[in-house]
């Protein structure tokens, strides 16, 4: 799909100017952001960049559900682990 390619190309070109995320963006990830913004490519890119800057600012990368204190919290049943598509 052309929109997915454009989304990925835009993010790759903006990553060179100001790195948001160093890993490669999959087509599935691109599709998720595009669907969330009704295939408006510029809005989907803005959402992706906002999401990743928030995750970086708040330290929301690299969760390990088997290490304390997260492990104990998850065992209470108050949280749900969603399957990653990446």
Buried (B, 14 or more C-beta within 10 A) or exposed (E): EEBBEBBBEBBEEBBEEEEBBEEEBEEEBBBBBBEBBEBEBEBBBEBBBEBBEEEEEEEEEEEEEEEEEEEEEBEEEEEEEEEEEE
